Amino acid sequence: MGKLVFDTMRSIDFLLQRDDIDPERIGVAGNSLGGAKAGWMAALEPRIKTAIVSGWAYDDVVLRTKYCTRLPNERMREQLSWTDYASLAAPDCTVLLANGEADWIIDQGR
């Protein structure tokens, strides 16, 4: 997860070098693993102004198929509640959360 978030932060560095990019209108969106990354971006990157997080984050549900984000979330939850984690985006970022227990991408055949 750290590598995915780091790479996305570097893409913001690139965008901000362009004259045609408004730094007040940079956002991130994702579903499934992308949603987990969007949640971490909203929490860690103050240049993000809006985030759409779709997936299973912000809940302590740990299904056997969710290994791709299980460890980062378990480690984070040792330090913060989900509410505290989500509030890290404030006041810079508006966040829309759309979560559920079934992920159509990786829970096929479950």
Protein Blocks (a to p, Z undefined) as FASTA:
>chain_A
ZZmmmmmmmmmmmmmmpmkbcfklcccddehjlmmmmmmmmmmmmkbmbdcdedjehiab
dcfklmmmmmmmmmmmmmpcfklmmmmmpmkbccdddddfbdfklmgoZZ
